[in-house]
């Protein structure tokens, strides 16, 4: 009889743990975490000291509440002066990706000036759909940076913002090196930011371009994150990748990597790695 009671308690406790873990997984993949980060540079023009930037990445067509209302509320609460979207706005399996992109673009650009670069998943729909996504975003008020640069102005000072298409893009597209050379030819030696989707190309490629700060995504924070370990899974199916969350330095250059918002593959949940809205404050120092 005592043995039967022990077995009953075991299965009851196991069921409770499974239910609690399921609740945690749902919360941990559907709730948004807003993280503050500060990038300090002596090269930053004084007019940009204190500038607040919200970075979003790797939405993969996901909704947070009806019409993404919880996402937009989190962005508004951060009081951004600029919004940067660093790729994988839609998933390669997203139905009606152009409609989704237009909805998100219109909502974000109504909050603050919004800038976008492609990720690898947009190109999974093919070039024609990517062009439709870009056109729709532009019509919704978003500035699409397709291997090009623009200027940001604040308090009488100007910095350069450049953005590159994902390497899965046009076969004959301009290289990141060529874009960097255009920045220097046009602007001398400016303070400049680079939007580039792929975190795993920073150390060997993007860090050599000379940008003061590169802002990336793609890594999903390693999907599962554990204390003293960091991210577990890399985008190339490698274990314990680097450059998955926060600031990193290589070759004297800095990158900030966003943990992203969506799930890819969709069947693999995030663990200890909630969807992220990153707020980057530029600081002169």
N, C-alpha and C positions, 0 to 999 in steps of 0.2 A: 504493500500500500504506500509506504514512504517513498519507494522508488518511483511509483506512478506519479506521486505528487511532485517529485523532483523533475521528472520528465515534463509534466504539465507546466511547471514554472519555467523550465528551460525554453520550451517552444513559445510560451506566452511572452517571455522577455525578448526572445529573438524577434518575434513579430513586432513588438513595440520598437525595437531598435531599427528594424527595416522601415517601419512607418516613419519614425523620426528622421532617418537618413533620407528618405524620399522627400519629406517636407523640406529638409535642409537643401537638397539638390534643387528643388523647385525655387526656393527663395534665393539660393546662391547663383542661379542662372537667370532670374527674372528681375532681381532688384539691382539698382544702379548705385555704384560707389563713386563719389566725386572726390578726386585726389588733387591736392595742391602741390605744385612744384615750382621752384625758383631757379632761373638761369641767370647767373651773374657774369658780366663781362665788362671789362674796362673799355672795350671798343664800342659799346652800345651808346648811340647818341643820347644826350641828356633828355631830349624830348620824349624818348621811349621808356624812360625810367618809370617802372610801375605799370607798364602796359600788360593787360590781362588777355590771354589767349585761351580759348577752349579748343581742345583737340578731340575729335571723334574719329574712330577708326574701326574698320571691320564689322560694320553693322550686319552684313550678310542678309539684308532684307528683313531683319527682325523687327517686331513691334513690341514696344514697352507700353502696355495699356492701349486703350482704344485710340486709334489714330496717332500712336506714339506720344500720347500726351505726357506720360511720365518722363520720357526722354527730354522733351522740349521744356518741361518745367525745371528739370535739373540744369539744363543749359542756361535758362533765364536766371536761375538762382545764383549762378556763378558770375553774373554781370560781365560778360565778355565784351571786349572791344573788337575782337576779331574771332572768327571761327574757322578752324582748319579741319578739313575732312581728308584723311590720308588713305583712301582706297578701300576696296571691297565694300562699297556702299551696298551693293547687291551681291547675292550668291550666284554661282553659275547655274543653280537650280531654281532661282527665284522666278516665279511666273510674273509676267508684266513688269519687268525690271524698270522700264522707262517711266511707268506710272508711279512706282514706288520712289524712284529718284526725284521725280518732279514734286511729289508730296513733301519729301524731306527737304529738298532744296528750298522750296517756297517757305516752309516753316522756319528753317534756320536763318535764311537771309532776312526774314522779318525781325529777327532778334539782333543780328549784327552782321557786318560784311563777312561773307563766307567764301572760302577758297577751297578748291577740290583738285585732287589728282587721282588717277585711276589706280586700281590694284589688279592683281592677277585674275580675280574672279569676274570682273566686268568683261575682260577679253575672252572668257570662256563662252560668252554669248556670240562672239564674232564681231568683226570690225563694224558691220552695218549697225548692229544694236549699240555698240559703244558710241558711235557717232550720234545716234538718236538720244542716248543718255546725256551726252555732252550738250547737245542742242537744247534738250529739255531743261537741264540744269541752268544753262545760260538764260533761257527764257524765264526761269523762276527767280533770277537775280543773283545766281552764284557765278563767281569768276572761276572758270576752268583753266588750269595751268597745264598745258600740253607741251612739255619741253620748251617752256618760255618763262619769262620773268616779268614782274610788275613792281610798282613802288607802293610802299605804305607811308603815309604821312601822319605825324602826331606832334603837336606843340611846336611847330616850326621846323621839325627835323624829318628826315626821310631815311628809310632803310629799304633794302631790296628783298622781295619774296620771289623765289624761283620754285618751280615744280616740274617734276618729270613723270612721264607716262611709265607704267610698269614695263619691265623688259619683255613681257608677253605681247607688247603692243605692235605698232607698225614695223614691218620688216626693214624699212629704210629710215626709221626715225632717228632724229638727232641723238647723239650720245650725251650722257651726263657731262662728260669732259668738254664737249663742244659747247654745251649750254653754259658751263662755268666760264669758258673763254669769252663768250658773248657778254656775260655779266661784267667781267673785268675790262673788256674793250669799251663797253658803254659807260661804265661807272667808276673806273679806276680801281680803288681798293675799298669797297663799301662794307658796311656791316650787312650781312645777308643771311637769310634763313632759306633752307632747302626742304621742300616737302617731297618725300620719297617713300613709297609704300614699304619697300622690303627692308626689314631690319637686318637680315642676314647678308646684305651686300655692303653694309656700312664699313666694316673693318677693312675689307680688301679693295673697295672701290670708292664709295661716297666720301669716306674720310679724307681722301686725297684731293678733293675738289676745292677745298679752302673755305667752305661755308662756315660761318661762326656757330651755327647750330643746325643740325639736320633733325627733322621730326618725322618719325616713322611709325608703322604698325606691323601688321602681318603675322607676328609671332604668337598672338593670342595669350600672351603671358606664360607660354609653356603649357596651357590648358589646365593641367594640375600643378598647383604650387604647394610646396611644403617648406616649413621653417628650416633654415640652414642649407637648403637644397636649391630653392628657387624653382624655375619651370622644369617640368619633366619631359614634355614631348616637343620636339622641334618640327618645323614645317617640312623638313626633308625626312621625316620619320626617324630622326635621330633622337637619342635620349640626352637629357640634361643639357639643352642648348644654352648658349649665352645670349646677351642682348635681347631679353624678353620683356623687361619692365623697368622703366625709369631711365636714369642717365648712365651713359657709358662714354669712355674716351678711347680713341685709337688714333695713332699718328698725329697727336696734338689736336685732334678735332673732337667735337662732342655730338652726341645724338641723344634724343629723348625717344623712348619706345613706349607706345601706348599698348595696354593689354587688350584693348578692343572691347566690343560690345556683344557681338554675335557668337554663334557656334559653328565651327567648321572642323571636321565633319559634324553635322548636326546631331548625330546619334551619340556623340561623346560629350558628356557634361563637363562643365568647369567645376573644379574642386578647389576650395580656398582661393578663388580667383574670380571675384565678382565682376560683372560688366563695368567698364570704367569710363567716366567722363573726366578727362585730365584738364586741369587748369594750370597753365604755365605763365608765371609772372616774370617779365624781363626786368632785370635789375642792373643798374649801372654801378660798377664797383671795381 
